[in-house]
């Protein structure tokens, strides 16, 4: 995956030490924190913002995954595209109040573990 999702400015000038994986991890971490907070607070407005941000993140990633220049293996790309489509569809179900955000949190946490190399066999 490769996505420049962060809209925040770096705190210390040029971000030369930050990798694309770090950027992706931060984006997932931020969105997942929003999703968790919306569940804890039972705040519908925050839930809508969090799910919308999650859908935006997955849409950006899906666009990148579908690009012919993406360097991931085709099998990996296909699996991640399936996750992206599921996450976006499930996000729409949450917005329609037909599902909870728990599955989105679980998927995002799995992706974050993968980005950090914490995937178990």
N, C-alpha and C positions, 0 to 999 in steps of 0.2 A: 504494500500500500504506500501511497505517497499523497499527502494532503497538507497544504498550508492553510489550516483552518483557523489558526490563532489570529485574532484581530487586536490583541494587546501588543503594545510596544515592548521591546526587551528592556529590562530594568537597568542593564549595564552596557549600553551601547551595542556594538556589533555582536551578534549571537553566533560567532564562528564555531564554538564548541558544540552547538546544538545540532543533533542529527535529525533527519526526517522522522525517524522512529520516536525521538524525544518529543517532537511536535505532535505527532499522532497520539502518543501516550497522554500528553497534557490535554489535548482536545477531548479524548475519551474520559479522562479523569474529571475534567470540569463538567462535562455533560452528565456523567454518572453521579457526581456530587449533587447536581441540581435535581436529578431524578429522585435520589434518596431523600433529599431535604423535602421535596414535595410530598413524598409518602409520609415522612415523619410528622410534618406539619399539617397534613391533610389540606393543603392549600391548592385549590383547583387552578387558580391563576398561575401559580408557580409550576404546577404540573403541565399546563398547556405550554408555557414557555420552555420547560425542560424537554418535553416530547418534541416540540417543534425544532429545538436546537439539535436533538438527537437525530431527527429525520434529516435535517440539513447536513449534519456530519456524515451520515450514511449515504446520502445522495452524492455528496462530494467524493466520497471514497468509491462509490459505485461507478461514477463517471471516470475516475482515474483507473479503476480496475478494468473497465471496458476499453480503455485506450490501447491501441496496438503497440505503443512503445513501453507499456508496463512490463517490467523485467521479471515479475513473479512467474513461477511455473504455471502453465495453463490450468492444472488441477487445483492449485492453490487459489488462483484467481476465480475459478468457477465456484469453489466452496465459499469464498468470501463474498462473491456476488449473491449467492443464495442467502447468506446471512444478512446482507444488506437489504435484499428484497423483503425477507421476513421481518427484519427490524422496522422497516418503513411501513409495511402493512400492519404490523402489530401496533406501531405508533398511532396509526390512523384509528385502530380499534380503541386504544386508550383515549384518544381525543373524542371519540364517539361514546365514551363511557361504557364500552362493552368488554374492557379488559383492564388489567392493572399494569403498571410499569415494571413489575418484578422481573419479567422475562427480559426486558430491555437492559435492566441492570445486570442480570446474570450474563448476558451475551457480551456486554461491554467489559465486564470484569474478566471474562475469558480472553477477550482481545487484548486487554491491558497486560494480562499475564504472558500472553504470547509475545507481545512487544518487548517485554522484559526478559524473555527467555525462560519463563517459569512453567512452560508447558510440560505436563507429566505424560509418560508413555502409557 
